[in-house]
Amino acid sequence: MTVRHATEGDVDEISTIEAACFPPAEAASPDALRARVAAYPECFWLLCDDDGSIISFINGFATDDRDLDDDMYDDPSRHDPHGAWQMIFGVDTEPGSRHRGYASRLMHRVIDDARAAGREGLVLTCKDRLIGFYARFGYVDEGISGSTHGDVVWHQMRLAF
C-alpha cells in the first residue's frame, strides 16, 4: 500500500467513496471535490492498494483561521499553503475496507506531515460517536462546533502541537 496526494484523475474515484461514506446532505459534491483537488492536491492524502485503487482518503486545507467553519468546505480560495492549522474536512474509507486500520494509518501520516510542515496542529469536526476515535490520536473535544453542515450536530476537535 502507498500513500500519495490527489490528482485530477482521482476525482471520480474520490467522489464515489465520498458518496458512500456520507449522507447526501453531508457529502461533498463531485464539483466541490474537483475544485478542492485543483486548489490543494497536497491536502488530499490517498491510501492506495497494490493495484492503485483508493482505499481511504483524508482531505482538508491549511489556514490561519483557528476554527473550522462551513464556508471552508466550498471555498477553496481560503486555502493558505503556509497556514498555521491543517483543517480536516473528511476521513473516508471505502465501505468494504473499513475496520482494518486504514483510516488510522492515514491519520498518522497526515499528523506527521502537518507537524513537518510547521503547522500549529489540526482541526476537524465529528459526530458524537467518533469523539473517542479521534481522541486516540490526541485530538481534544472543544465542544459543539458552530458548524451546521448537513443539519448535523458536530463537535470540533483540535490536535495542537
Phi and psi in radians as a Rosetta constraint file:
Dihedral C 1 N 2 CA 2 C 2 CIRCULARHARMONIC -2.277 0.35
Dihedral N 2 CA 2 C 2 N 3 CIRCULARHARMONIC 2.725 0.35
Dihedral C 2 N 3 CA 3 C 3 CIRCULARHARMONIC -2.005 0.35
Dihedral N 3 CA 3 C 3 N 4 CIRCULARHARMONIC 2.290 0.35
Dihedral C 3 N 4 CA 4 C 4 CIRCULARHARMONIC -2.540 0.35
Dihedral N 4 CA 4 C 4 N 5 CIRCULARHARMONIC 3.011 0.35
Dihedral C 4 N 5 CA 5 C 5 CIRCULARHARMONIC -1.637 0.35
Dihedral N 5 CA 5 C 5 N 6 CIRCULARHARMONIC 2.862 0.35
Dihedral C 5 N 6 CA 6 C 6 CIRCULARHARMONIC -1.370 0.35
Dihedral N 6 CA 6 C 6 N 7 CIRCULARHARMONIC 2.710 0.35
Dihedral C 6 N 7 CA 7 C 7 CIRCULARHARMONIC -2.239 0.35
Dihedral N 7 CA 7 C 7 N 8 CIRCULARHARMONIC 2.933 0.35
Dihedral C 7 N 8 CA 8 C 8 CIRCULARHARMONIC -0.996 0.35
Dihedral N 8 CA 8 C 8 N 9 CIRCULARHARMONIC -0.576 0.35
Dihedral C 8 N 9 CA 9 C 9 CIRCULARHARMONIC -1.187 0.35
Dihedral N 9 CA 9 C 9 N 10 CIRCULARHARMONIC -0.206 0.35
Dihedral C 9 N 10 CA 10 C 10 CIRCULARHARMONIC -1.560 0.35
Dihedral N 10 CA 10 C 10 N 11 CIRCULARHARMONIC -0.184 0.35
Dihedral C 10 N 11 CA 11 C 11 CIRCULARHARMONIC -1.042 0.35
Dihedral N 11 CA 11 C 11 N 12 CIRCULARHARMONIC -0.732 0.35
Dihedral C 11 N 12 CA 12 C 12 CIRCULARHARMONIC -1.096 0.35
Dihedral N 12 CA 12 C 12 N 13 CIRCULARHARMONIC -0.773 0.35
Dihedral C 12 N 13 CA 13 C 13 CIRCULARHARMONIC -1.180 0.35
Dihedral N 13 CA 13 C 13 N 14 CIRCULARHARMONIC -0.712 0.35
Dihedral C 13 N 14 CA 14 C 14 CIRCULARHARMONIC -1.069 0.35
Dihedral N 14 CA 14 C 14 N 15 CIRCULARHARMONIC -0.760 0.35
Dihedral C 14 N 15 CA 15 C 15 CIRCULARHARMONIC -1.099 0.35
Dihedral N 15 CA 15 C 15 N 16 CIRCULARHARMONIC -0.695 0.35
Dihedral C 15 N 16 CA 16 C 16 CIRCULARHARMONIC -1.113 0.35
Dihedral N 16 CA 16 C 16 N 17 CIRCULARHARMONIC -0.765 0.35
Dihedral C 16 N 17 CA 17 C 17 CIRCULARHARMONIC -1.159 0.35
Dihedral N 17 CA 17 C 17 N 18 CIRCULARHARMONIC -0.752 0.35
Dihedral C 17 N 18 CA 18 C 18 CIRCULARHARMONIC -1.005 0.35
Dihedral N 18 CA 18 C 18 N 19 CIRCULARHARMONIC -0.786 0.35
Dihedral C 18 N 19 CA 19 C 19 CIRCULARHARMONIC -1.146 0.35
Dihedral N 19 CA 19 C 19 N 20 CIRCULARHARMONIC -0.502 0.35
Dihedral C 19 N 20 CA 20 C 20 CIRCULARHARMONIC -1.410 0.35
Dihedral N 20 CA 20 C 20 N 21 CIRCULARHARMONIC -0.360 0.35
Dihedral C 20 N 21 CA 21 C 21 CIRCULARHARMONIC -1.655 0.35
Dihedral N 21 CA 21 C 21 N 22 CIRCULARHARMONIC -0.446 0.35
Dihedral C 21 N 22 CA 22 C 22 CIRCULARHARMONIC -2.263 0.35
Dihedral N 22 CA 22 C 22 N 23 CIRCULARHARMONIC 2.574 0.35
Dihedral C 22 N 23 CA 23 C 23 CIRCULARHARMONIC -1.069 0.35
Dihedral N 23 CA 23 C 23 N 24 CIRCULARHARMONIC 2.723 0.35
Dihedral C 23 N 24 CA 24 C 24 CIRCULARHARMONIC -0.904 0.35
Dihedral N 24 CA 24 C 24 N 25 CIRCULARHARMONIC -0.649 0.35
Dihedral C 24 N 25 CA 25 C 25 CIRCULARHARMONIC -1.204 0.35
Dihedral N 25 CA 25 C 25 N 26 CIRCULARHARMONIC -0.362 0.35
Dihedral C 25 N 26 CA 26 C 26 CIRCULARHARMONIC -1.817 0.35
Dihedral N 26 CA 26 C 26 N 27 CIRCULARHARMONIC -0.456 0.35
Dihedral C 26 N 27 CA 27 C 27 CIRCULARHARMONIC -1.249 0.35
Dihedral N 27 CA 27 C 27 N 28 CIRCULARHARMONIC 2.471 0.35
Dihedral C 27 N 28 CA 28 C 28 CIRCULARHARMONIC -1.264 0.35
Dihedral N 28 CA 28 C 28 N 29 CIRCULARHARMONIC 2.435 0.35
Dihedral C 28 N 29 CA 29 C 29 CIRCULARHARMONIC -1.281 0.35
Dihedral N 29 CA 29 C 29 N 30 CIRCULARHARMONIC 2.798 0.35
Dihedral C 29 N 30 CA 30 C 30 CIRCULARHARMONIC -0.977 0.35
Dihedral N 30 CA 30 C 30 N 31 CIRCULARHARMONIC -0.660 0.35
Dihedral C 30 N 31 CA 31 C 31 CIRCULARHARMONIC -1.148 0.35
Dihedral N 31 CA 31 C 31 N 32 CIRCULARHARMONIC -0.703 0.35
Dihedral C 31 N 32 CA 32 C 32 CIRCULARHARMONIC -1.142 0.35
Dihedral N 32 CA 32 C 32 N 33 CIRCULARHARMONIC -0.738 0.35
Dihedral C 32 N 33 CA 33 C 33 CIRCULARHARMONIC -1.152 0.35
Dihedral N 33 CA 33 C 33 N 34 CIRCULARHARMONIC -0.674 0.35
Dihedral C 33 N 34 CA 34 C 34 CIRCULARHARMONIC -1.070 0.35
Dihedral N 34 CA 34 C 34 N 35 CIRCULARHARMONIC -0.762 0.35
Dihedral C 34 N 35 CA 35 C 35 CIRCULARHARMONIC -1.144 0.35
Dihedral N 35 CA 35 C 35 N 36 CIRCULARHARMONIC -0.680 0.35
Dihedral C 35 N 36 CA 36 C 36 CIRCULARHARMONIC -1.116 0.35
Dihedral N 36 CA 36 C 36 N 37 CIRCULARHARMONIC -0.835 0.35
Dihedral C 36 N 37 CA 37 C 37 CIRCULARHARMONIC -1.082 0.35
Dihedral N 37 CA 37 C 37 N 38 CIRCULARHARMONIC -0.671 0.35
Dihedral C 37 N 38 CA 38 C 38 CIRCULARHARMONIC -1.138 0.35
Dihedral N 38 CA 38 C 38 N 39 CIRCULARHARMONIC -0.631 0.35
Dihedral C 38 N 39 CA 39 C 39 CIRCULARHARMONIC -1.521 0.35
Dihedral N 39 CA 39 C 39 N 40 CIRCULARHARMONIC -0.614 0.35
Dihedral C 39 N 40 CA 40 C 40 CIRCULARHARMONIC -2.597 0.35
Dihedral N 40 CA 40 C 40 N 41 CIRCULARHARMONIC 1.167 0.35
Dihedral C 40 N 41 CA 41 C 41 CIRCULARHARMONIC -1.073 0.35
Dihedral N 41 CA 41 C 41 N 42 CIRCULARHARMONIC -0.475 0.35
Dihedral C 41 N 42 CA 42 C 42 CIRCULARHARMONIC -1.235 0.35
Dihedral N 42 CA 42 C 42 N 43 CIRCULARHARMONIC -0.190 0.35
Dihedral C 42 N 43 CA 43 C 43 CIRCULARHARMONIC -1.805 0.35
Dihedral N 43 CA 43 C 43 N 44 CIRCULARHARMONIC 0.340 0.35
Dihedral C 43 N 44 CA 44 C 44 CIRCULARHARMONIC -2.022 0.35
Dihedral N 44 CA 44 C 44 N 45 CIRCULARHARMONIC 2.084 0.35
Dihedral C 44 N 45 CA 45 C 45 CIRCULARHARMONIC -1.884 0.35
Dihedral N 45 CA 45 C 45 N 46 CIRCULARHARMONIC 2.100 0.35
Dihedral C 45 N 46 CA 46 C 46 CIRCULARHARMONIC -1.960 0.35
Dihedral N 46 CA 46 C 46 N 47 CIRCULARHARMONIC 2.221 0.35
Dihedral C 46 N 47 CA 47 C 47 CIRCULARHARMONIC -1.689 0.35
Dihedral N 47 CA 47 C 47 N 48 CIRCULARHARMONIC 2.080 0.35
Dihedral C 47 N 48 CA 48 C 48 CIRCULARHARMONIC -2.043 0.35
Dihedral N 48 CA 48 C 48 N 49 CIRCULARHARMONIC 2.528 0.35
Dihedral C 48 N 49 CA 49 C 49 CIRCULARHARMONIC -1.390 0.35
Dihedral N 49 CA 49 C 49 N 50 CIRCULARHARMONIC -3.085 0.35
Dihedral C 49 N 50 CA 50 C 50 CIRCULARHARMONIC -1.108 0.35
Dihedral N 50 CA 50 C 50 N 51 CIRCULARHARMONIC -0.433 0.35
Dihedral C 50 N 51 CA 51 C 51 CIRCULARHARMONIC -1.600 0.35
Dihedral N 51 CA 51 C 51 N 52 CIRCULARHARMONIC 0.075 0.35
Dihedral C 51 N 52 CA 52 C 52 CIRCULARHARMONIC 1.611 0.35
Dihedral N 52 CA 52 C 52 N 53 CIRCULARHARMONIC -0.049 0.35
Dihedral C 52 N 53 CA 53 C 53 CIRCULARHARMONIC -1.225 0.35
Dihedral N 53 CA 53 C 53 N 54 CIRCULARHARMONIC 2.472 0.35
Dihedral C 53 N 54 CA 54 C 54 CIRCULARHARMONIC -1.352 0.35
Dihedral N 54 CA 54 C 54 N 55 CIRCULARHARMONIC 2.218 0.35
Dihedral C 54 N 55 CA 55 C 55 CIRCULARHARMONIC -1.747 0.35
Dihedral N 55 CA 55 C 55 N 56 CIRCULARHARMONIC -0.703 0.35
Dihedral C 55 N 56 CA 56 C 56 CIRCULARHARMONIC -2.639 0.35
Dihedral N 56 CA 56 C 56 N 57 CIRCULARHARMONIC 2.638 0.35
Dihedral C 56 N 57 CA 57 C 57 CIRCULARHARMONIC -2.621 0.35
Dihedral N 57 CA 57 C 57 N 58 CIRCULARHARMONIC 2.692 0.35
Dihedral C 57 N 58 CA 58 C 58 CIRCULARHARMONIC -2.220 0.35
Dihedral N 58 CA 58 C 58 N 59 CIRCULARHARMONIC 2.381 0.35
Dihedral C 58 N 59 CA 59 C 59 CIRCULARHARMONIC -2.444 0.35
Dihedral N 59 CA 59 C 59 N 60 CIRCULARHARMONIC 2.761 0.35
Dihedral C 59 N 60 CA 60 C 60 CIRCULARHARMONIC 3.040 0.35
Dihedral N 60 CA 60 C 60 N 61 CIRCULARHARMONIC -2.854 0.35
Dihedral C 60 N 61 CA 61 C 61 CIRCULARHARMONIC -2.559 0.35
Dihedral N 61 CA 61 C 61 N 62 CIRCULARHARMONIC 2.998 0.35
Dihedral C 61 N 62 CA 62 C 62 CIRCULARHARMONIC -1.746 0.35
Dihedral N 62 CA 62 C 62 N 63 CIRCULARHARMONIC 2.544 0.35
Dihedral C 62 N 63 CA 63 C 63 CIRCULARHARMONIC -2.786 0.35
Dihedral N 63 CA 63 C 63 N 64 CIRCULARHARMONIC 2.820 0.35
Dihedral C 63 N 64 CA 64 C 64 CIRCULARHARMONIC -1.521 0.35
Dihedral N 64 CA 64 C 64 N 65 CIRCULARHARMONIC -0.185 0.35
Dihedral C 64 N 65 CA 65 C 65 CIRCULARHARMONIC -1.158 0.35
Dihedral N 65 CA 65 C 65 N 66 CIRCULARHARMONIC 2.380 0.35
Dihedral C 65 N 66 CA 66 C 66 CIRCULARHARMONIC -1.413 0.35
Dihedral N 66 CA 66 C 66 N 67 CIRCULARHARMONIC -0.438 0.35
Dihedral C 66 N 67 CA 67 C 67 CIRCULARHARMONIC -2.070 0.35
Dihedral N 67 CA 67 C 67 N 68 CIRCULARHARMONIC 2.535 0.35
Dihedral C 67 N 68 CA 68 C 68 CIRCULARHARMONIC -1.415 0.35
Dihedral N 68 CA 68 C 68 N 69 CIRCULARHARMONIC 2.220 0.35
Dihedral C 68 N 69 CA 69 C 69 CIRCULARHARMONIC -2.146 0.35
Dihedral N 69 CA 69 C 69 N 70 CIRCULARHARMONIC 2.799 0.35
Dihedral C 69 N 70 CA 70 C 70 CIRCULARHARMONIC -1.068 0.35
Dihedral N 70 CA 70 C 70 N 71 CIRCULARHARMONIC -0.539 0.35
Dihedral C 70 N 71 CA 71 C 71 CIRCULARHARMONIC -1.135 0.35
Dihedral N 71 CA 71 C 71 N 72 CIRCULARHARMONIC -0.410 0.35
Dihedral C 71 N 72 CA 72 C 72 CIRCULARHARMONIC -1.081 0.35
Dihedral N 72 CA 72 C 72 N 73 CIRCULARHARMONIC -0.599 0.35
Dihedral C 72 N 73 CA 73 C 73 CIRCULARHARMONIC -1.043 0.35
Dihedral N 73 CA 73 C 73 N 74 CIRCULARHARMONIC -0.612 0.35
Dihedral C 73 N 74 CA 74 C 74 CIRCULARHARMONIC -1.986 0.35
Dihedral N 74 CA 74 C 74 N 75 CIRCULARHARMONIC 0.149 0.35
Dihedral C 74 N 75 CA 75 C 75 CIRCULARHARMONIC -2.203 0.35
Dihedral N 75 CA 75 C 75 N 76 CIRCULARHARMONIC 1.451 0.35
Dihedral C 75 N 76 CA 76 C 76 CIRCULARHARMONIC -1.091 0.35
Dihedral N 76 CA 76 C 76 N 77 CIRCULARHARMONIC -0.309 0.35
Dihedral C 76 N 77 CA 77 C 77 CIRCULARHARMONIC -1.174 0.35
Dihedral N 77 CA 77 C 77 N 78 CIRCULARHARMONIC -0.248 0.35
Dihedral C 77 N 78 CA 78 C 78 CIRCULARHARMONIC -1.397 0.35
Dihedral N 78 CA 78 C 78 N 79 CIRCULARHARMONIC -0.126 0.35
Dihedral C 78 N 79 CA 79 C 79 CIRCULARHARMONIC -1.166 0.35
Dihedral N 79 CA 79 C 79 N 80 CIRCULARHARMONIC 2.302 0.35
Dihedral C 79 N 80 CA 80 C 80 CIRCULARHARMONIC -2.160 0.35
Dihedral N 80 CA 80 C 80 N 81 CIRCULARHARMONIC 1.909 0.35
Dihedral C 80 N 81 CA 81 C 81 CIRCULARHARMONIC -0.992 0.35
Dihedral N 81 CA 81 C 81 N 82 CIRCULARHARMONIC -0.348 0.35
Dihedral C 81 N 82 CA 82 C 82 CIRCULARHARMONIC -1.829 0.35
Dihedral N 82 CA 82 C 82 N 83 CIRCULARHARMONIC 0.214 0.35
Dihedral C 82 N 83 CA 83 C 83 CIRCULARHARMONIC -1.069 0.35
Dihedral N 83 CA 83 C 83 N 84 CIRCULARHARMONIC 2.672 0.35
Dihedral C 83 N 84 CA 84 C 84 CIRCULARHARMONIC -1.284 0.35
Dihedral N 84 CA 84 C 84 N 85 CIRCULARHARMONIC -0.508 0.35
Dihedral C 84 N 85 CA 85 C 85 CIRCULARHARMONIC -2.091 0.35
Dihedral N 85 CA 85 C 85 N 86 CIRCULARHARMONIC 2.328 0.35
Dihedral C 85 N 86 CA 86 C 86 CIRCULARHARMONIC -1.594 0.35
Dihedral N 86 CA 86 C 86 N 87 CIRCULARHARMONIC 1.945 0.35
Dihedral C 86 N 87 CA 87 C 87 CIRCULARHARMONIC -1.454 0.35
Dihedral N 87 CA 87 C 87 N 88 CIRCULARHARMONIC 2.521 0.35
Dihedral C 87 N 88 CA 88 C 88 CIRCULARHARMONIC -2.017 0.35
Dihedral N 88 CA 88 C 88 N 89 CIRCULARHARMONIC 2.056 0.35
Dihedral C 88 N 89 CA 89 C 89 CIRCULARHARMONIC -1.605 0.35
Dihedral N 89 CA 89 C 89 N 90 CIRCULARHARMONIC -0.506 0.35
Dihedral C 89 N 90 CA 90 C 90 CIRCULARHARMONIC -2.809 0.35
Dihedral N 90 CA 90 C 90 N 91 CIRCULARHARMONIC 2.513 0.35
Dihedral C 90 N 91 CA 91 C 91 CIRCULARHARMONIC -2.152 0.35
Dihedral N 91 CA 91 C 91 N 92 CIRCULARHARMONIC 1.870 0.35
Dihedral C 91 N 92 CA 92 C 92 CIRCULARHARMONIC -2.085 0.35
Dihedral N 92 CA 92 C 92 N 93 CIRCULARHARMONIC 2.326 0.35
Dihedral C 92 N 93 CA 93 C 93 CIRCULARHARMONIC -2.264 0.35
Dihedral N 93 CA 93 C 93 N 94 CIRCULARHARMONIC 2.311 0.35
Dihedral C 93 N 94 CA 94 C 94 CIRCULARHARMONIC -0.896 0.35
Dihedral N 94 CA 94 C 94 N 95 CIRCULARHARMONIC 2.235 0.35
Dihedral C 94 N 95 CA 95 C 95 CIRCULARHARMONIC -0.888 0.35
Dihedral N 95 CA 95 C 95 N 96 CIRCULARHARMONIC -0.652 0.35
Dihedral C 95 N 96 CA 96 C 96 CIRCULARHARMONIC -1.298 0.35
Dihedral N 96 CA 96 C 96 N 97 CIRCULARHARMONIC -0.085 0.35
Dihedral C 96 N 97 CA 97 C 97 CIRCULARHARMONIC -2.029 0.35
Dihedral N 97 CA 97 C 97 N 98 CIRCULARHARMONIC 0.213 0.35
Dihedral C 97 N 98 CA 98 C 98 CIRCULARHARMONIC -1.295 0.35
Dihedral N 98 CA 98 C 98 N 99 CIRCULARHARMONIC 2.801 0.35
Dihedral C 98 N 99 CA 99 C 99 CIRCULARHARMONIC 1.123 0.35
Dihedral N 99 CA 99 C 99 N 100 CIRCULARHARMONIC 0.597 0.35
Dihedral C 99 N 100 CA 100 C 100 CIRCULARHARMONIC -2.158 0.35
Dihedral N 100 CA 100 C 100 N 101 CIRCULARHARMONIC 0.121 0.35
Dihedral C 100 N 101 CA 101 C 101 CIRCULARHARMONIC 1.513 0.35
Dihedral N 101 CA 101 C 101 N 102 CIRCULARHARMONIC 0.115 0.35
Dihedral C 101 N 102 CA 102 C 102 CIRCULARHARMONIC -1.174 0.35
Dihedral N 102 CA 102 C 102 N 103 CIRCULARHARMONIC -0.778 0.35
Dihedral C 102 N 103 CA 103 C 103 CIRCULARHARMONIC -1.121 0.35
Dihedral N 103 CA 103 C 103 N 104 CIRCULARHARMONIC -0.678 0.35
Dihedral C 103 N 104 CA 104 C 104 CIRCULARHARMONIC -1.115 0.35
Dihedral N 104 CA 104 C 104 N 105 CIRCULARHARMONIC -0.785 0.35
Dihedral C 104 N 105 CA 105 C 105 CIRCULARHARMONIC -1.003 0.35
Dihedral N 105 CA 105 C 105 N 106 CIRCULARHARMONIC -0.783 0.35
Dihedral C 105 N 106 CA 106 C 106 CIRCULARHARMONIC -1.185 0.35
Dihedral N 106 CA 106 C 106 N 107 CIRCULARHARMONIC -0.695 0.35
Dihedral C 106 N 107 CA 107 C 107 CIRCULARHARMONIC -1.083 0.35
Dihedral N 107 CA 107 C 107 N 108 CIRCULARHARMONIC -0.719 0.35
Dihedral C 107 N 108 CA 108 C 108 CIRCULARHARMONIC -1.027 0.35
Dihedral N 108 CA 108 C 108 N 109 CIRCULARHARMONIC -0.708 0.35
Dihedral C 108 N 109 CA 109 C 109 CIRCULARHARMONIC -1.131 0.35
Dihedral N 109 CA 109 C 109 N 110 CIRCULARHARMONIC -0.786 0.35
Dihedral C 109 N 110 CA 110 C 110 CIRCULARHARMONIC -1.073 0.35
Dihedral N 110 CA 110 C 110 N 111 CIRCULARHARMONIC -0.762 0.35
Dihedral C 110 N 111 CA 111 C 111 CIRCULARHARMONIC -1.065 0.35
Dihedral N 111 CA 111 C 111 N 112 CIRCULARHARMONIC -0.816 0.35
Dihedral C 111 N 112 CA 112 C 112 CIRCULARHARMONIC -1.055 0.35
Dihedral N 112 CA 112 C 112 N 113 CIRCULARHARMONIC -0.746 0.35
Dihedral C 112 N 113 CA 113 C 113 CIRCULARHARMONIC -1.179 0.35
Dihedral N 113 CA 113 C 113 N 114 CIRCULARHARMONIC -0.682 0.35
Dihedral C 113 N 114 CA 114 C 114 CIRCULARHARMONIC -1.129 0.35
Dihedral N 114 CA 114 C 114 N 115 CIRCULARHARMONIC -0.714 0.35
Dihedral C 114 N 115 CA 115 C 115 CIRCULARHARMONIC -1.109 0.35
Dihedral N 115 CA 115 C 115 N 116 CIRCULARHARMONIC -0.802 0.35
Dihedral C 115 N 116 CA 116 C 116 CIRCULARHARMONIC -1.118 0.35
Dihedral N 116 CA 116 C 116 N 117 CIRCULARHARMONIC -0.512 0.35
Dihedral C 116 N 117 CA 117 C 117 CIRCULARHARMONIC -1.388 0.35
Dihedral N 117 CA 117 C 117 N 118 CIRCULARHARMONIC -0.045 0.35
Dihedral C 117 N 118 CA 118 C 118 CIRCULARHARMONIC 1.416 0.35
Dihedral N 118 CA 118 C 118 N 119 CIRCULARHARMONIC 0.310 0.35
Dihedral C 118 N 119 CA 119 C 119 CIRCULARHARMONIC -1.208 0.35
Dihedral N 119 CA 119 C 119 N 120 CIRCULARHARMONIC 2.764 0.35
Dihedral C 119 N 120 CA 120 C 120 CIRCULARHARMONIC -1.358 0.35
Dihedral N 120 CA 120 C 120 N 121 CIRCULARHARMONIC -0.354 0.35
Dihedral C 120 N 121 CA 121 C 121 CIRCULARHARMONIC 2.772 0.35
Dihedral N 121 CA 121 C 121 N 122 CIRCULARHARMONIC -2.842 0.35
Dihedral C 121 N 122 CA 122 C 122 CIRCULARHARMONIC -2.241 0.35
Dihedral N 122 CA 122 C 122 N 123 CIRCULARHARMONIC 2.651 0.35
Dihedral C 122 N 123 CA 123 C 123 CIRCULARHARMONIC -2.356 0.35
Dihedral N 123 CA 123 C 123 N 124 CIRCULARHARMONIC 2.404 0.35
Dihedral C 123 N 124 CA 124 C 124 CIRCULARHARMONIC -2.559 0.35
Dihedral N 124 CA 124 C 124 N 125 CIRCULARHARMONIC 2.907 0.35
Dihedral C 124 N 125 CA 125 C 125 CIRCULARHARMONIC -2.083 0.35
Dihedral N 125 CA 125 C 125 N 126 CIRCULARHARMONIC 2.604 0.35
Dihedral C 125 N 126 CA 126 C 126 CIRCULARHARMONIC -2.648 0.35
Dihedral N 126 CA 126 C 126 N 127 CIRCULARHARMONIC 2.906 0.35
Dihedral C 126 N 127 CA 127 C 127 CIRCULARHARMONIC -1.424 0.35
Dihedral N 127 CA 127 C 127 N 128 CIRCULARHARMONIC 2.820 0.35
Dihedral C 127 N 128 CA 128 C 128 CIRCULARHARMONIC -0.809 0.35
Dihedral N 128 CA 128 C 128 N 129 CIRCULARHARMONIC -0.804 0.35
Dihedral C 128 N 129 CA 129 C 129 CIRCULARHARMONIC -1.135 0.35
Dihedral N 129 CA 129 C 129 N 130 CIRCULARHARMONIC -0.264 0.35
Dihedral C 129 N 130 CA 130 C 130 CIRCULARHARMONIC -1.836 0.35
Dihedral N 130 CA 130 C 130 N 131 CIRCULARHARMONIC 0.014 0.35
Dihedral C 130 N 131 CA 131 C 131 CIRCULARHARMONIC -0.999 0.35
Dihedral N 131 CA 131 C 131 N 132 CIRCULARHARMONIC -0.810 0.35
Dihedral C 131 N 132 CA 132 C 132 CIRCULARHARMONIC -1.098 0.35
Dihedral N 132 CA 132 C 132 N 133 CIRCULARHARMONIC -0.674 0.35
Dihedral C 132 N 133 CA 133 C 133 CIRCULARHARMONIC -1.029 0.35
Dihedral N 133 CA 133 C 133 N 134 CIRCULARHARMONIC -0.871 0.35
Dihedral C 133 N 134 CA 134 C 134 CIRCULARHARMONIC -1.262 0.35
Dihedral N 134 CA 134 C 134 N 135 CIRCULARHARMONIC -0.517 0.35
Dihedral C 134 N 135 CA 135 C 135 CIRCULARHARMONIC -1.068 0.35
Dihedral N 135 CA 135 C 135 N 136 CIRCULARHARMONIC -0.529 0.35
Dihedral C 135 N 136 CA 136 C 136 CIRCULARHARMONIC -1.076 0.35
Dihedral N 136 CA 136 C 136 N 137 CIRCULARHARMONIC -0.392 0.35
Dihedral C 136 N 137 CA 137 C 137 CIRCULARHARMONIC -1.602 0.35
Dihedral N 137 CA 137 C 137 N 138 CIRCULARHARMONIC -0.109 0.35
Dihedral C 137 N 138 CA 138 C 138 CIRCULARHARMONIC 1.834 0.35
Dihedral N 138 CA 138 C 138 N 139 CIRCULARHARMONIC 0.016 0.35
Dihedral C 138 N 139 CA 139 C 139 CIRCULARHARMONIC -1.165 0.35
Dihedral N 139 CA 139 C 139 N 140 CIRCULARHARMONIC 2.505 0.35
Dihedral C 139 N 140 CA 140 C 140 CIRCULARHARMONIC -1.988 0.35
Dihedral N 140 CA 140 C 140 N 141 CIRCULARHARMONIC 2.299 0.35
Dihedral C 140 N 141 CA 141 C 141 CIRCULARHARMONIC -1.267 0.35
Dihedral N 141 CA 141 C 141 N 142 CIRCULARHARMONIC 2.083 0.35
Dihedral C 141 N 142 CA 142 C 142 CIRCULARHARMONIC -1.678 0.35
Dihedral N 142 CA 142 C 142 N 143 CIRCULARHARMONIC 0.106 0.35
Dihedral C 142 N 143 CA 143 C 143 CIRCULARHARMONIC 1.776 0.35
Dihedral N 143 CA 143 C 143 N 144 CIRCULARHARMONIC -2.980 0.35
Dihedral C 143 N 144 CA 144 C 144 CIRCULARHARMONIC -1.145 0.35
Dihedral N 144 CA 144 C 144 N 145 CIRCULARHARMONIC 2.266 0.35
Dihedral C 144 N 145 CA 145 C 145 CIRCULARHARMONIC -1.360 0.35
Dihedral N 145 CA 145 C 145 N 146 CIRCULARHARMONIC 2.778 0.35
Dihedral C 145 N 146 CA 146 C 146 CIRCULARHARMONIC -1.311 0.35
Dihedral N 146 CA 146 C 146 N 147 CIRCULARHARMONIC -0.146 0.35
Dihedral C 146 N 147 CA 147 C 147 CIRCULARHARMONIC -1.188 0.35
Dihedral N 147 CA 147 C 147 N 148 CIRCULARHARMONIC 2.396 0.35
Dihedral C 147 N 148 CA 148 C 148 CIRCULARHARMONIC -2.112 0.35
Dihedral N 148 CA 148 C 148 N 149 CIRCULARHARMONIC 0.342 0.35
Dihedral C 148 N 149 CA 149 C 149 CIRCULARHARMONIC -0.862 0.35
Dihedral N 149 CA 149 C 149 N 150 CIRCULARHARMONIC 2.149 0.35
Dihedral C 149 N 150 CA 150 C 150 CIRCULARHARMONIC 1.222 0.35
Dihedral N 150 CA 150 C 150 N 151 CIRCULARHARMONIC 0.253 0.35
Dihedral C 150 N 151 CA 151 C 151 CIRCULARHARMONIC 0.996 0.35
Dihedral N 151 CA 151 C 151 N 152 CIRCULARHARMONIC 0.759 0.35
Dihedral C 151 N 152 CA 152 C 152 CIRCULARHARMONIC -2.131 0.35
Dihedral N 152 CA 152 C 152 N 153 CIRCULARHARMONIC 2.649 0.35
Dihedral C 152 N 153 CA 153 C 153 CIRCULARHARMONIC -1.488 0.35
Dihedral N 153 CA 153 C 153 N 154 CIRCULARHARMONIC 2.165 0.35
Dihedral C 153 N 154 CA 154 C 154 CIRCULARHARMONIC -2.048 0.35
Dihedral N 154 CA 154 C 154 N 155 CIRCULARHARMONIC 2.561 0.35
Dihedral C 154 N 155 CA 155 C 155 CIRCULARHARMONIC -1.780 0.35
Dihedral N 155 CA 155 C 155 N 156 CIRCULARHARMONIC 2.343 0.35
Dihedral C 155 N 156 CA 156 C 156 CIRCULARHARMONIC -1.523 0.35
Dihedral N 156 CA 156 C 156 N 157 CIRCULARHARMONIC 2.317 0.35
Dihedral C 156 N 157 CA 157 C 157 CIRCULARHARMONIC -2.206 0.35
Dihedral N 157 CA 157 C 157 N 158 CIRCULARHARMONIC 2.474 0.35
Dihedral C 157 N 158 CA 158 C 158 CIRCULARHARMONIC -2.273 0.35
Dihedral N 158 CA 158 C 158 N 159 CIRCULARHARMONIC 2.383 0.35
Dihedral C 158 N 159 CA 159 C 159 CIRCULARHARMONIC -2.028 0.35
Dihedral N 159 CA 159 C 159 N 160 CIRCULARHARMONIC 1.815 0.35
Dihedral C 159 N 160 CA 160 C 160 CIRCULARHARMONIC -1.695 0.35
Dihedral N 160 CA 160 C 160 N 161 CIRCULARHARMONIC 2.432 0.35
